[in-house]
Amino acid sequence: MRELFTWREEERDKPWPWLRLQYFASGFTFEAVFTPWPLWPRRDDFDSDWAVFDHLRKALKEAGLPFPLTLDLDKQDLSPSFKNSEFGCRLLGTFGDVDWEISFLHAHNRSFYYYIRRFPIKGLILKHPAEPLKDLKSGLSSIQILGHTAYVRRPQDNILGMAFETTWKGLGIRGEFAYHTGRVFLKKSLKGSKNLTGVISWALITALKMAFI
């Protein structure tokens, strides 16, 4: 979780091949993007206090189980292809004094969390992420070990977005809405979950009176 949704400074300017098309017409603009190179956030898995599974793997080694237990990840690595491509489009225009836009994006999930297709420890409920040894000991009688590999996959998400901007009595106002068909969440059982999710955001983008501009 070290980078969350941001990259290291040297990676933010990393070239990424995209195709972008724009069409300008009277009253509206249409934009489309496409890339066969899939993209997703990077995370530390182990060997960092902020890594996703670092505390849990250490706790498994210290749990005093009658057999050695560790934790490994099998992470899906997608190669550039049309099957793994990402694409989107956006329509922008103006209605009266309101600037509006409607967008659609088909891309791999940008969630903060892994999509864990299968987790090898059944019955574990992680209530103390930084101290998982407590949860291991409290639930030891009901925990079932099916292996040592967690399978991480890269699901795709379709995002429908809408936004507007306008001014009112010298204030700048912006509203945003996004609807996800495959937003990823990580449960306390460390199973991944894909859900339909709507996000609404309203913001005053400036509070300066026009007289001060």
Secondary structure as GFF3:
##gff-version 3
##sequence-region A 1 213
A	DSSP	alpha_helix	9	12	.	.	.	ID=ss1
A	DSSP	beta_strand	19	25	.	.	.	ID=ss2
A	DSSP	beta_strand	28	35	.	.	.	ID=ss3
A	DSSP	alpha_helix	54	62	.	.	.	ID=ss4
A	DSSP	beta_strand	72	75	.	.	.	ID=ss5
A	DSSP	beta_strand	86	95	.	.	.	ID=ss6
A	DSSP	beta_strand	98	108	.	.	.	ID=ss7
A	DSSP	beta_strand	115	118	.	.	.	ID=ss8
A	DSSP	beta_strand	121	122	.	.	.	ID=ss9
A	DSSP	alpha_helix	132	138	.	.	.	ID=ss10
A	DSSP	beta_strand	144	145	.	.	.	ID=ss11
A	DSSP	beta_strand	149	153	.	.	.	ID=ss12
A	DSSP	beta_strand	156	168	.	.	.	ID=ss13
A	DSSP	beta_strand	171	186	.	.	.	ID=ss14
A	DSSP	beta_strand	192	206	.	.	.	ID=ss15
A	DSSP	three_ten_helix	210	212	.	.	.	ID=ss16
###
